[in-house]
Amino acid sequence: MAASAHGSVWGPLRLGIPGLCCRRPPLGLYARMRRLPGPEVSGRSVAAASGPGAWGTDHYCLELLRKRDYEGYLCSLLLPAESRSSVFALRAFNVELAQVKDSVSEKTIGLMRMQFWKKTVEDIYCDNPPHQPVAIELWKAVKRHNLTKRWLMKIVDEREKNLDDKAYRNIKELENYAENTQSSLLYLTLEILDHAASHIGKAQGIVTCLRATPYHGSRRKVFLPMDICMLHGVSQEDFLRRNQDKNVRDVIYDIASQAHLHLKHARSFHKTVPVKAFPAFLQTVSLEDFLKKIQRVDFDIFHPSLQQKNTLLPLYLYIQSWRKTY
């Protein structure tokens, strides 16, 4: 399929919010952001304040999320106050695991770090968390909400498997990875909503893989599903050379279309989702924002605009929250 025809196949995306421009924009999200602690936590202050109940541990998770998962950070701000710190802890846990692969030079070191987190999860459920800020906040979340242990272990296990620098053999393998990481994260956020959480998690995982393609390429790595690349006659070298031929764009279109399809499926369950649960799924706003941007640049995964933050994203998130939808 020609890249120029992609837009007509997808149909309209829903991020635009007509009819609201004449109203005063809600200020709640910006107000919350202004109230959040501003100064960064130094390594010394985190270590000094890492005991249970210490102020530094929750601030550490918040700062980690703000720096490494900004969209997840924004979405978490819109959750009810009583659950916000627990979601910060879950997402910070996910960030810690995600950073292992890029922060080690040898797989053996990565396996050692994953073993630390496996033991940490075991110790958390024995009420004996290590003196590490994310571990302490995760322990609090587990105690507060009786979180299911297997979802946490699934995330660690899947991240451990992903330490190998291998491309996904097909889209199903990428979806399985997304299911065991991003979907598990959503199951922990809202365990009763398996279907919507599964589809949103898969969309999140696929979009994350697409967004990271230029970064991975700069390190001479390609993780896009091999079966789709082979279908269009595209090699890993094409991505390493930042080839912008039609076949390369067709690969990106096929992968992005799968994420778009998962978003549509997730939204088909909206009538069964309690209104109070909608903020847990607001990640769909940032996902759709990326899919709209990649559609506008005709699926050129290396276009500079895809690496730019949308300054209106906080407003879009708050409006979707105000509309009680995801």
Long-range contacts (C-beta under 8 A, 24 or more apart in sequence): 1-250, 1-253, 2-246, 2-250, 3-246, 3-249, 3-250, 3-253, 3-298, 3-299, 4-298, 6-249, 6-253, 6-295, 6-298, 6-299, 7-295, 9-257, 10-257, 10-260, 10-295, 13-260, 13-288, 13-291, 13-292, 13-295, 14-288, 15-285, 15-288, 15-289, 15-292, 15-316, 17-316, 17-319, 17-320, 20-319, 25-315, 25-318, 25-319, 26-318, 26-319, 26-322, 28-318, 29-74, 29-77, 29-78, 29-314, 29-315, 29-317, 29-318, 29-321, 30-314, 32-77, 33-77, 33-314, 36-62, 37-62, 46-133, 50-131, 50-132, 50-133, 50-136, 51-131, 51-136, 52-129, 52-136, 52-139, 52-140, 54-136, 56-133, 57-133, 57-134, 57-136, 57-137, 58-85, 58-88, 58-89, 58-137, 60-92, 60-133, 60-134, 60-137, 61-85, 61-88, 61-89, 61-91, 61-92, 61-133, 61-134, 61-137, 62-88, 64-92, 64-95, 64-96, 64-134, 65-91, 65-92, 65-95, 68-95, 68-98, 68-99, 69-94, 69-95, 70-309, 71-283, 71-286, 71-313, 72-283, 74-286, 74-313, 74-314, 74-317, 75-279, 75-282, 75-283, 75-285, 75-286, 75-317, 78-279, 78-282, 78-317, 78-318, 78-321, 79-279, 79-280, 80-276, 80-279, 83-145, 85-137, 85-140, 85-141, 86-140, 86-141, 86-144, 86-145, 87-141, 87-189, 87-280, 88-137, 89-134, 89-137, 89-138, 89-140, 89-141, 90-138, 90-141, 90-185, 90-188, 90-189, 91-185, 92-134, 92-137, 92-138, 93-117, 93-134, 93-138, 93-152, 93-155, 94-155, 94-181, 94-185, 96-134, 97-155, 97-156, 97-159, 98-159, 100-159, 100-163, 101-159, 101-162, 101-163, 107-163, 107-164, 110-160, 110-163, 111-160, 111-163, 114-156, 114-159, 114-160, 114-163, 117-156, 118-153, 118-156, 121-149, 121-152, 121-153, 121-156, 125-149, 147-188, 148-187, 148-188, 148-191, 151-184, 151-185, 151-187, 151-188, 151-191, 152-184, 152-188, 154-180, 154-181, 154-184, 155-180, 155-181, 155-184, 155-185, 158-184, 165-221, 166-223, 167-222, 167-223, 167-224, 167-225, 167-226, 167-229, 167-236, 168-209, 168-223, 168-224, 168-225, 168-226, 169-225, 169-226, 169-227, 170-225, 170-226, 170-227, 170-228, 171-225, 171-227, 171-228, 171-254, 171-255, 171-258, 173-225, 174-205, 174-206, 174-209, 174-225, 174-255, 175-202, 175-205, 175-206, 175-258, 177-205, 178-202, 178-203, 178-204, 178-205, 178-206, 178-208, 178-209, 179-205, 181-205, 182-208, 186-280, 186-281, 189-280, 190-277, 190-280, 190-281, 193-269, 193-272, 193-273, 193-277, 193-280, 193-281, 195-265, 195-266, 195-269, 196-266, 196-269, 196-270, 196-272, 196-273, 196-281, 197-281, 199-262, 199-263, 199-265, 199-266, 199-269, 200-262, 200-263, 200-266, 200-281, 200-283, 200-284, 200-287, 202-259, 202-262, 203-259, 203-260, 203-262, 203-263, 203-266, 203-284, 203-287, 204-283, 204-287, 206-255, 206-256, 206-258, 206-259, 206-262, 207-256, 207-259, 207-287, 207-290, 207-291, 209-255, 210-252, 210-255, 210-256, 210-259, 210-290, 210-294, 210-301, 211-290, 211-306, 213-239, 213-301, 213-302, 214-242, 214-301, 214-302, 214-306, 214-307, 217-242, 217-302, 224-251, 224-255, 225-255, 228-254, 228-255, 239-301, 242-302, 244-300, 244-302, 248-301, 249-298, 249-299, 249-300, 249-301, 250-299, 252-294, 252-299, 252-300, 252-301, 253-299, 256-291, 256-294, 256-295, 256-299, 259-287, 259-291, 260-291, 263-287, 263-288, 263-291, 266-326, 267-326, 270-325, 270-326, 273-326, 275-324, 278-321, 278-324, 278-325, 278-326, 279-321, 281-326, 282-317, 282-320, 282-321, 282-326, 284-326, 285-313, 285-316, 285-317, 285-320, 285-326, 286-310, 286-313, 286-317, 289-313, 289-316
